Amino acid sequence: MAFGTHHVHVKTRDPKKTMQFYVDNLGATLIADQGARGYRVSLHGLQLNITPLIDTQKREQHYGIEHIAVDTDDYTATLARLRSNGVRVLEELPPNNGRRVCFLEAPDGVQIEVIEKV
C-alpha cells in the first residue's frame, strides 16, 4: 500500500492575508480562489488549503499548524527578502551539517523553517 502527501490544511482568521504571505514570501502559487471557503496554493509542489474555521465541521477545530519546512538554494537572499518584507525571524540556528536554518513567523503564529540546501 503506497501513501503520498496530498495537502496541508491551514486554518486561519484571515485566509487572504495568509495566502498572500505564502505567495509573496515563499514563492507559492495560487491554485484556486474559493471565495469564502478560502484558497488553495502550491508551495513548491505541496498543496496548502487555507481556510477559515468551517461552520459545518463537527469535530474540534483550531487555528494553524506547528511548522512547515522549506528549503532554498540561496539562503542569504531568501533571508534578506523576508526581512525586507517585514517578516519576523524568530530564530537563526547555528549551522547544522553545513546548513543554515532559521524559523520565521507566518500569520496566526504558524512557524516556517527555512533550510539552506547544500
C-alpha positions in Angstrom: 0.0 0.0 0.0 1.5 3.3 -1.1 0.9 6.7 0.5 1.8 10.2 -0.5 1.3 13.7 0.8 -1.9 15.2 -0.6 -2.2 18.6 1.2 -1.6 20.5 4.4 -4.7 22.3 5.7 -4.0 25.7 7.4 -7.0 27.3 9.3 -6.6 31.0 9.8 -8.5 34.0 10.9 -7.6 35.8 7.6 -7.3 33.4 4.7 -6.5 36.1 2.1 -3.7 37.6 4.3 -2.3 34.1 4.9 -2.5 33.1 1.2 -0.7 36.3 0.3 2.0 35.6 2.9 2.9 32.3 1.2 2.8 33.8 -2.3 4.8 36.9 -1.5 7.4 35.5 0.9 7.8 31.8 0.0 7.1 31.7 -3.7 3.8 29.8 -3.5 1.5 29.9 -6.5 -2.3 30.4 -6.2 -4.1 27.3 -7.5 -7.7 28.3 -6.6 -9.6 31.2 -5.1 -12.6 29.5 -3.5 -14.3 32.7 -2.2 -15.5 32.5 1.4 -14.1 28.9 1.5 -10.5 30.1 1.2 -7.6 29.4 -1.1 -5.5 26.5 -2.4 -1.9 27.2 -3.1 1.1 25.2 -4.3 4.1 25.6 -2.0 6.7 24.1 -4.5 4.6 21.0 -5.0 3.0 20.8 -1.6 -0.7 21.8 -1.7 -1.8 24.1 1.1 -5.6 24.5 1.7 -6.0 27.9 3.5 -9.4 28.4 5.1 -11.3 30.0 8.0 -12.9 27.7 10.6 -15.6 25.7 8.9 -19.1 26.2 10.3 -20.4 22.7 9.3 -17.4 20.8 10.8 -18.5 18.9 13.9 -15.1 17.8 15.2 -13.0 20.3 17.2 -11.1 22.9 15.2 -8.1 25.1 15.9 -6.0 27.6 14.0 -2.6 26.8 12.5 -0.1 24.1 12.4 3.3 23.8 14.3 5.6 24.5 11.4 6.2 23.9 7.7 9.8 23.5 6.5 11.0 24.8 3.1 14.5 24.7 1.6 16.3 27.3 -0.5 19.3 27.3 -2.7 20.1 31.0 -1.8 19.7 31.2 2.0 21.2 34.7 2.2 19.0 36.3 -0.5 15.9 34.5 0.9 16.5 35.8 4.4 17.2 39.3 3.1 13.9 39.3 1.1 11.9 38.0 4.1 13.4 40.8 6.3 12.7 43.5 3.7 9.1 42.3 3.6 8.8 42.8 7.3 8.6 39.1 8.2 9.6 38.4 11.8 12.6 36.0 12.0 12.1 34.1 15.3 15.4 32.3 15.5 18.6 31.7 13.5 20.2 28.4 14.5 23.9 27.6 14.3 24.7 25.7 11.0 23.9 22.0 11.2 25.6 19.6 8.8 26.7 22.6 6.8 23.2 24.0 6.5 21.9 27.3 7.9 18.5 27.2 9.3 16.0 29.8 10.7 12.4 29.9 11.9 10.1 32.7 10.9 6.5 33.7 11.9 3.7 33.3 9.4 0.1 34.5 10.1 -1.7 33.1 13.1 1.6 32.2 14.7 2.4 29.3 12.3 6.2 28.9 12.1 8.1 28.3 8.9 11.5 26.7 9.0 13.8 27.8 6.2 16.7 25.4 5.5 19.7 26.0 3.3 20.2 23.4 0.5 23.7 22.1 0.4 
